[in-house]
Amino acid sequence: MTILNNCNQKIIRLTAILLLSSTFATFAQENIKIDNDKKYISFLTNAIENNNVNKESRALFLKESRTYWHSQKLDYNLHPENYAKTISLYHQNQLKFKQNNEQIDSVRKIRINIAVENFQNFDDRNSFPKKSVLFIGSSSIAGWKTSLSFPEFPIINRGVGGMNMLEIIENYDLLVKKYAPSVIVIYCDIDIEQGKSPKEAVDVFTALVHKIKYDFPKTIVLLLSMKPVMIDDFIGKDIRKNKMAANEQLLKFSKKEKNVEFIDLSSPMLHQDGKLKTAIFIEDGMHLNALGYSIWNPIIRKKIAVLMK
């Protein structure tokens, strides 16, 4: 009995030690977070007050911000109310240190041209299915394993990461027209992320749809909603808000057009309280992982199955 009591006492002491260790670890982490928050807010405040805007100050702002928001993106999405001051200061600095994107766009366009050329080279060596389901758009399409997700359908995927809607139109003959698809699935949020207004973004969508309808009047066009992501607010002020506004406009547009449908993929990405499901993204907080696509797949499969009967 004494031995049993001694064992119980040891277990109790060990449990207490573990609980204390866990408490101290949590306390230490909270202190580190508070310290990091104070340092970043101080950095942002000083950056606003400093009149110097040059290559070095811009690079420092980007580096500090990238490090801070990467470490805080999960907590920010769970408790955005705790970051009101920080995100406001960040957006003020973001406006101050706004970059000339000509060089960035030049590099991006070279990458897009290479991707389109690779598609063309592939098509020159291979046949492609008739009456296909064509997926076009930006990285959410490019990263979607559509042939594996929908093996029962004749799928063609011509997504290119970073490609905006105007660039899709510019490459229309190579990315769309040559395939004469029965169904076209379109996803692109790049225009909003590049700073265009919802109306400007939707205008380019409508231009592409009208081009498709002129060439293929019987083809069904599925417009996929722009998705909310963990780093919307870090990309820029009102990015999430503008995506949702663009989705509303795309829905209204689709209701007026024959053979055009809007598919809401955004709502299933949210919890009942309206907060984003953070487990559905890869480490960058922007692109979907397999769990994220598993939310999209049954919605799209059901729609395609009806259209391809």
C-alpha positions in Angstrom: 0.0 0.0 0.0 2.9 2.3 0.9 4.6 1.5 -2.5 1.3 2.4 -4.3 1.0 5.7 -2.4 4.6 6.6 -3.2 3.9 5.9 -6.9 0.8 8.1 -6.8 2.7 10.9 -5.2 5.4 10.7 -7.9 2.8 10.7 -10.6 1.1 13.8 -9.0 4.5 15.6 -8.7 5.4 14.7 -12.3 2.1 16.0 -13.5 2.5 19.2 -11.6 6.0 19.7 -13.1 4.7 19.1 -16.6 1.8 21.5 -16.1 4.1 24.2 -14.7 6.5 23.7 -17.6 3.7 24.0 -20.1 2.4 27.2 -18.3 5.9 28.7 -18.3 6.4 27.8 -22.0 3.0 29.4 -22.9 3.9 32.5 -20.8 7.3 32.8 -22.5 5.7 32.5 -26.0 3.1 35.2 -25.1 5.9 37.5 -23.9 7.9 36.9 -27.1 4.8 37.7 -29.2 4.1 40.9 -27.2 7.7 41.9 -27.6 7.6 41.3 -31.4 4.3 43.2 -31.7 5.8 46.2 -29.9 9.0 46.1 -32.0 7.0 45.9 -35.3 4.6 48.7 -34.4 7.5 50.8 -33.4 9.2 50.1 -36.7 6.1 51.0 -38.7 5.6 54.2 -36.7 9.1 55.3 -37.3 8.9 54.4 -41.0 5.9 56.6 -41.4 7.6 59.5 -39.6 10.8 59.1 -41.6 10.6 61.0 -44.9 13.2 58.8 -46.7 11.7 56.7 -49.4 14.4 54.9 -51.3 15.4 51.4 -52.4 17.0 50.6 -49.0 14.0 51.8 -46.9 11.5 50.0 -49.1 13.5 46.8 -49.0 13.7 47.0 -45.2 9.9 47.6 -44.9 9.2 44.6 -47.1 11.7 42.4 -45.2 10.4 43.3 -41.7 6.8 43.0 -42.8 7.3 39.7 -44.6 8.9 38.2 -41.4 6.3 39.6 -39.0 3.1 38.7 -41.0 4.5 35.3 -41.9 4.8 34.5 -38.2 1.4 36.0 -37.3 -0.8 35.0 -40.2 -2.5 32.2 -38.3 -3.2 34.3 -35.2 -4.3 37.2 -37.4 -6.9 35.1 -39.1 -8.2 33.8 -35.8 -8.1 37.2 -33.9 -8.0 40.1 -36.5 -9.4 42.4 -33.9 -6.1 42.3 -32.0 -4.2 43.7 -34.9 -6.3 46.8 -35.8 -3.5 49.3 -35.0 -0.8 47.1 -36.6 -2.6 46.5 -39.9 -3.6 50.2 -40.2 0.1 51.2 -39.8 1.1 48.5 -42.2 -1.3 49.7 -44.9 -0.1 53.3 -44.5 3.5 52.2 -45.0 2.4 50.0 -47.9 1.0 53.0 -49.6 4.1 55.1 -48.8 6.5 52.4 -50.1 4.5 51.5 -53.1 6.7 50.0 -55.7 7.0 50.6 -59.4 6.0 47.2 -60.6 7.4 47.5 -64.2 10.4 45.2 -63.5 8.3 42.7 -61.5 5.7 42.6 -64.3 8.4 42.1 -66.9 9.7 39.1 -65.1 6.2 37.8 -64.5 5.3 38.2 -68.2 8.5 36.3 -69.3 7.4 33.4 -67.0 3.9 33.5 -68.4 5.2 33.4 -72.0 7.4 30.4 -71.2 4.4 28.6 -69.7 2.2 29.3 -72.7 5.0 28.2 -75.0 5.3 25.0 -73.1 1.6 24.3 -73.5 1.9 24.9 -77.2 4.9 22.6 -77.5 3.0 19.9 -75.6 0.0 20.2 -77.9 2.3 20.0 -81.0 3.4 16.6 -79.8 0.1 15.3 -78.4 -3.6 15.2 -79.2 -6.1 16.8 -76.9 -9.7 15.6 -76.3 -12.7 16.8 -78.2 -15.7 18.2 -76.3 -13.3 18.9 -73.4 -13.7 20.6 -70.0 -11.1 23.4 -70.1 -9.8 24.9 -66.9 -8.1 28.3 -67.4 -6.9 31.0 -65.0 -4.2 31.7 -62.4 -2.4 29.7 -59.8 -5.5 28.1 -58.3 -6.1 26.4 -61.6 -2.4 25.7 -62.3 -2.0 24.0 -58.9 -5.3 22.0 -59.2 -4.7 18.4 -60.1 -7.8 18.4 -62.3 -7.1 15.2 -64.3 -6.7 13.3 -61.1 -9.6 15.0 -59.4 -12.0 14.4 -62.4 -10.7 11.3 -64.2 -14.2 10.6 -65.6 -14.1 13.8 -67.7 -12.0 14.9 -70.7 -10.0 17.6 -68.8 -7.6 20.1 -70.2 -5.8 22.4 -67.7 -4.2 25.6 -69.0 -3.7 27.5 -65.7 -0.7 29.7 -65.3 0.4 31.1 -61.9 0.2 34.9 -61.8 -1.7 35.3 -65.1 -4.3 38.0 -65.0 -7.5 38.2 -67.1 -6.1 40.5 -69.7 -3.2 38.2 -70.3 -5.6 35.3 -70.7 -7.3 37.3 -73.4 -4.0 38.2 -75.0 -3.2 34.4 -75.2 -6.8 33.5 -76.0 -6.1 31.6 -79.3 -3.5 29.4 -77.7 -5.2 28.9 -74.3 -8.9 28.7 -75.3 -9.8 28.8 -79.0 -7.7 25.9 -80.3 -9.5 23.5 -77.9 -13.1 24.3 -78.8 -14.2 23.1 -75.4 -17.7 22.1 -74.3 -17.2 23.6 -70.8 -14.8 26.3 -69.7 -14.0 26.8 -66.0 -12.4 30.1 -65.2 -10.7 31.2 -62.0 -8.6 34.4 -61.6 -8.1 36.8 -58.7 -4.9 38.3 -59.9 -6.5 41.5 -61.1 -7.9 42.3 -57.7 -4.6 41.4 -56.0 -2.8 43.8 -58.4 -5.0 46.6 -57.2 -7.8 46.8 -59.7 -11.3 47.7 -58.5 -14.0 45.1 -58.6 -15.6 46.8 -61.6 -12.3 46.9 -63.5 -11.7 43.2 -62.8 -15.2 42.1 -63.7 -15.1 44.1 -67.0 -12.2 42.0 -68.2 -14.1 38.8 -67.2 -17.0 39.9 -69.2 -14.8 40.7 -72.2 -13.4 37.2 -72.1 -16.8 35.6 -71.8 -18.2 37.6 -74.7 -15.2 36.5 -76.8 -15.9 32.9 -75.9 -19.6 33.2 -76.6 -18.9 34.7 -80.0 -16.6 31.8 -81.0 -18.5 29.0 -79.2 -22.1 30.0 -78.5 -23.0 26.6 -77.1 -20.1 26.3 -74.7 -20.9 26.6 -71.0 -18.8 29.0 -69.0 -18.4 28.5 -65.3 -17.1 31.5 -63.4 -15.5 30.4 -60.1 -15.7 32.8 -57.2 -12.5 34.5 -56.1 -11.3 32.8 -52.9 -10.5 34.4 -49.6 -7.0 33.7 -48.4 -5.1 34.0 -45.2 -2.9 36.8 -46.5 -5.5 39.0 -48.2 -4.9 41.9 -45.8 -1.2 41.6 -46.3 -1.4 41.8 -50.0 -3.2 45.2 -49.7 -6.0 47.1 -48.0 -9.5 46.0 -49.0 -8.3 43.0 -51.0 -10.8 40.6 -49.3 -13.6 43.2 -49.6 -12.9 43.8 -53.3 -12.8 40.1 -54.0 -16.2 39.6 -52.4 -17.6 42.7 -54.3 -16.3 41.3 -57.5 -17.9 37.9 -56.8 -21.3 39.7 -56.3 -20.8 41.4 -59.7 -19.9 38.2 -61.4 -23.0 36.5 -60.0 -25.2 39.4 -61.4 -23.5 39.2 -64.7 -23.9 35.4 -64.9 -27.7 35.7 -64.3 -28.1 37.9 -67.3 -26.0 35.7 -69.7 -27.1 32.5 -71.4 -24.7 29.5 -70.8 -22.8 31.4 -68.1 -22.9 30.2 -64.4 -21.3 31.5 -61.3 -20.0 28.9 -58.8 -19.6 29.9 -55.2 -16.5 28.2 -53.9 -15.8 30.8 -51.2 -18.6 30.1 -48.7 -17.5 26.4 -48.1 -14.1 27.8 -47.2 -15.5 29.6 -44.2 -16.5 28.3 -40.7 -20.0 29.0 -39.5 -18.8 32.1 -37.7 -17.5 33.5 -41.0 -13.8 33.0 -40.2 -11.6 31.4 -42.8 -10.6 27.7 -42.5 -6.9 28.1 -42.1 -6.1 24.4 -42.4 -6.9 24.3 -46.2 -3.8 26.4 -47.2 -0.2 25.5 -47.8 2.5 27.3 -45.8 2.3 30.5 -47.8 -1.3 31.1 -46.6 -2.4 31.8 -50.1 -2.6 28.6 -52.2 -4.8 25.7 -51.4 -3.5 22.3 -50.2 -5.1 18.9 -50.9 -7.7 19.5 -48.1 -8.6 22.8 -49.8 -9.1 21.3 -53.2 -11.1 18.5 -51.5 -13.7 21.2 -50.7 -13.8 22.4 -54.3 -13.8 19.0 -56.1 -17.3 17.7 -55.3 -18.9 21.0 -56.1 -17.3 21.1 -59.5 -17.7 17.4 -60.2 -21.5 17.7 -59.6 -21.8 20.6 -61.9 -19.7 19.1 -64.7 -21.6 15.8 -64.5 -24.8 17.6 -65.2 -23.4 19.6 -68.1 -21.6 16.7 -69.8 -24.7 14.4 -69.9 
